């Protein structure tokens, strides 16, 4: 105990031996001279600011220097931020060093020579930065009294002033106690200014908020704690000592009891360790107030940041500096749709050889929960973190900065296909303009809906290669598919990637009944487009020779199809290749093209730069054609009208001359029909039965006799611009012949459309409910070579909470009706449908799966509603049902239905067909089981046949743009070759008889090199695909019975593939090739065919009466009626469909 007491006594004696500064010494060293300097600086800045403003407003060297290197208080962004950023970083580090030096001196209580030298060096920089910040503020006198400026003066002047004016330094026992701990606040402000200058976008907003709160807390604690420490060291202020009164509670004073009460009610507690002097106790009260307010505000700020991030109102932060990202905006990114699903799947596919980029979605509304759930649960786990959701507007620069648009690799504007097209297109064009204004060199891809909108976008400065019309591309794909069967899977397959994982998964799920053809189709889907630079081995060769060399040396795994020439993509380039030229090939993998490529640079960068270099020449060369296209489209602008406006007037037949045949061929059934029911609803059946319908005249009957007839059925209303584009695509001058076309629509076409095709004698317009069997028969559905069902572009939305597939209810019903009309036919029909969702394709496949195995199930009934005898032409054999009352009809109708069901049951029980065998044929899941492998459109049997189209194709195409920049150019070159100035066009021909049973590789090589004498003058002819028939019997003879999805496309099959006489060969070649094949009668879709082939030129046979036609006397017994009855009674209306 004595030893402990002696040691404690020595510590007390040592402490008493240390001399501390007094209040007078401390104030003289740290406040007096800094105050004098502060007043002088204020006076100097009052004069200097006047000259500064004068020189700055002249926008001379001073103005450019400030905005290039220094910045201003309002705008801290500078062109060259290296100097100012270095100043902030040094301010942060040296200020932290000054605080550490103060902390060390509180233990040593002395100033060493080395420490003094370091302090002088640091204060010299602080002085330089002080004047730099005054320059940012324009030497405003008010800026000298900011907290940062005052701290600089209080901490720098005591150190540097003795060296400047030779003032005597303070005593050693005074120097160690200074105000340098206040520089912790300067470190905080340096970080804040650094963040405002460089952005620090690579750091998460939450992490930056936490770091800011930490720095503020450290600065607050150091400043308050060291101030209390200094006040305790200095002791009581002379003359202001606190006076105490001794009580039972202890020694009390006003200041002490106030301090005690404040600590008590603030829940801080008095504690055993507390300040003892009056100044420190008064100061600690303000510290407690500041601390409580600080922690409350910081906690609220952190919670707010987390809330903003949860609501997708934060900012995008890349994982690392090497991560590329793309920005997607527009109304289409808000909801979950097949387009967005395909876009994300294709964009985040890492099998293309590139690291998957980050996808930043910027939406003006809250995201659909289904979209977020799809990203978080259905995408592969390794790419889920690549998708970032942000809520904001593309019209606000602040939101574009949050998405880091200036650093993105590419940006997409995606429309909502369920919204009004012209409204969505106009808004998206404005978004594109703002994004280009924000970043002029942005790689933007704008997706529009209407063709006219693309012209408007080009007029405001958006390049043609950077925007495309979805509806224009769609309608051209459908139109080309009438000439080239399998064109849809061909083009769409070339612009999507079938990964090895998806290929393996799909191959394992192939049903037994599809194993005959599905593996070949799946293998062809792995053939997609790749680009590369021409290497030494191909340099100097002609395109034909190079294509042949690549095909042979790659063992049939790669084929050149296009080359970039003067900035443009040219199909089947007729010229010589040079080293480094960009070429496009169909290949099974990138490795198949590696031996012929120049890998010294990225082909995508070269393609974009050369396209930009040739853009000026392309624009000047295409000015005339663009103006012509714009003038023609301006005429089409009148085709679109408000849905509430009255329908356009129908043209009247002015004469019977040949020149007015198109006018006479416009045969509306009745305007009231189209106004009351667009799709033949049964509730309007009574009104429709009272109306007389005008029948197709002799002109339409002539078209029905043409074997290449195309029937276009339009289910939508505002689709006439698309109908015009469809007709014009099939009326291109390079075609050797034009197919006749019958257009059946629920609403009459505008007058301008009829006038546009007035001189075309092969175009007929019919108007009437499209779900009525009589109307479909009259439109030539049973006679047409190709039937196209166009759903239109009217906004369609499923009921709230209902599946989106319900938008396709009309198309699904119409498709089933068409295919039941074709069921059992020996004619090679081709039906093509447009759907909104992929699920609708599976529904049609399910309903129509048994049509080819049994007689059609379509049943038609005369309307049971009474008809006015005045409205019906008098016939001697008029059925008695027209004279009985409606009440009696309603009474006997259930009995006829029961009789019909009983008849069907009896036929099933006593038929010769083995039910067990029938079940085995239909599969384990029963008749009509869905044989689709997945929800992917590419894997649907009906899509493999080229008979189904959905808008999710454009999502995949957009996702493919990032990996394959010429996606849009290649797509338009294939679908709109004339507009793109191409000399090669897609053709499809029947396999020539002399090539049957020979290999595909021999055919490709012979036609490509010109070895075939029949095509010696055809130029570059490239065979790119085969369209093959399904359903080969056991004896090797393919069935002639019509069936849905009876074919499939094979893109670039193995060169050892044996050709069949029923194969259709898809070719890229010039117009000379088309004329040559048309003369031989092998060209599909040519009216001048001389030979009747098994696919396009179809010999008609009379349909069996038992299929669709029965006498009228048997109507009441439930027997079906159809084409025969309709032909016998051309004036009768009221046919409804029951499936």
Order of alpha helices (4+ residues) and beta strands (2+ residues): alpha-alpha-alpha-alpha-alpha-alpha-alpha-alpha-alpha-alpha-beta-beta-alpha-alpha-beta-alpha-beta-alpha-alpha-beta-alpha-beta-alpha-beta-alpha-beta-alpha-alpha-alpha-alpha-beta-alpha-beta-beta-beta-alpha-alpha-alpha-alpha-alpha-beta-alpha-alpha-alpha-beta-alpha-beta-alpha-beta-alpha-beta-alpha-beta-alpha-beta-alpha-alpha-alpha-beta-alpha-alpha-beta-alpha-beta-beta-beta-alpha-alpha-alpha-beta
